[in-house]
Structures are given as C-alpha cells and as structure tokens.
Amino acid sequence: MLDGLLIRSRAAPSDPPRRRGATTLGPERNRFGLLRAVLAAVPWLQVGMGSAIVLAAAMVPWGVGQVLSAMDRQVMAIDVTGTLVGENRTELERKAGDWIGKSFFATDLSDIKDELEQRPWVESAAVRRVWPDRLEIEIREKKPLAYWNDGRLVSRSGELFSPGNPEVAGRLPKLAGPDERVKEVIRMARTMSDTLGGHGLGFAGLTLEQRGAWTLSLANGIEVVLGRDQVEERFARFLTVYESRLISREDEVSQVDARYSNGVAVKWKSDESGSGKKS
C-alpha cells in the first residue's frame, strides 16, 4: 500500500509581460495577410480579359489553317487571258499546266508570276485563285517600238529583248546603236519622227554609230547623213532644202549629206557611183 505520494514539480516560467494596447501576430498570420493584400490589389477582370484575348489570338492562325486544310483541293484548270501577239496561247497554257494538280491554297502564286515573266514577250503576269479549283493568269505583253541592231526588238519602255519570233512584230522602224545608248536613240528617233510627220515625211529608221555619228532613214528610201555635231541644226537644214529643192524629185534621191555648213550634198539614184551634187 502506498502510504504517500511525493510530487515534485518544476516552477514554470511566467509569460513575458505584454505591452498594453499591443497585439502580437505570429509569422503565419503575417505571411497570409501580405498575400491577401497582394491578391486584392490585382485587377482580376482585366487580367482575365487580357488572357482571353491572347488565347483567342493564338487560336486564330490554327483555326484558319484547319479551315483551309479542310477546304483545300487540287488545281484542276488554269485560264490564260490577255491580248497576245508574240506569245503563243497554247504554249503558255502548256507551260501553266505544270501547276495542274498542285494545292489550291499552298501553291505560291509569286513563283508562277516570276517564271512567266522570264519569257521574252511577257511584260507582266497577274495570277489569282478562282474558287474552288482554278487559277487565272492575265498576260500583258511588251509593246515593240522598233527593231534593234541584229534582229532584236526594243519595247516602248526602252527594254531590249530577243524573242524567237521577232518578225511577228510586223512593220516597224529600224533603230541601231550601242546597247547602253538605246534610250538616247529612242528619244532622238521620236523627236525626228514627229518633225518629219509635220512635213509629210515618214520615219523609217535611225542609226547611231559607235563613234557618235547619226544617220536617218526616211520611209521614201532617202538616207540623211547628219554626222556627230550640230545634229538638230543639220536636220533642220535638210528639211529646208528638201521642201525647197528636192520634194519634186524625191524619187530620184538616194542620199542627202547634211554635214556641210552652208548646204547639203545630194546623191542621185541615177548616179550612185558619183560623189553627188552639192545643193
């Protein structure tokens, strides 16, 4: 039997005194309070709307791609339009046939345009899709202004080109000169052609030699030598002499040399081997 129980206890330290009016917060409460304050400051409506817009924008290309893939089909026909003189429509359609069977949407139209514009006669090519399975190609040809040197053609824009069939251009003036001076020759030819038309004369051609001398050819077969210097003045002198002395005998004139300072030298057809008569 237990007669007695001895209990020993340690004295527990008393709580530290608290300052009157102060509240002590634990570290957990401090952390969550700060978090709640940060979350409360966030404009959740604006954030949600912005996220939705970004998501929608990211989905648009994907959605468009899915729609196009579902709608895509092979190119089944190609139409070639445009007024053609130098180009052969059948040959163009045969060339365009290289794109038959290609994807309607994935086919790069700029590749077709670039390839067609490599052809000598083609000034420009416009290519467009026609739903559901056709391509339409509109060809604009270069407009030839004259024959140039050795059978090439020069366009109205001053571009030299060498088609395989230059003769289809028909009856055109003949221009000649160094390639790098083609635009200068065109300018001079246009000026002279306009002036000749005002005097009832037709323009047939103009040659600029490498050393800079000009020779004019008229539609009536007369050749006018103008030389290198004072070309405009010599041209005007020729017209004066022609109207006053030669117009009634133009069928007899072979060549007029206008390189003289006070007149011209005329070579008659009846005397091709002579030196000509000065007028």
Secondary structure by P-SEA (a helix, b strand, c coil): cccbbbbbbccccccccccccbbbbcaaaaaaaaaaaaaaacaaaaaaaaaaaaaaaaaaaaaaaaaaaaacccccccccccccccccaaaaaaaaccccccccccccaaaaaaaaaccccccbbbbbbcccbbbbbbbbbbbbcccccccbbbcccbbbbbccccccccbbbbbbccccaaaaaaaaaaaaaaaaaaacccccbbbbcccbbbbbbcccbbbbbbcccaaaaaaaaaaaaaacccccccccccccccccccbbbbbbccccccccccc
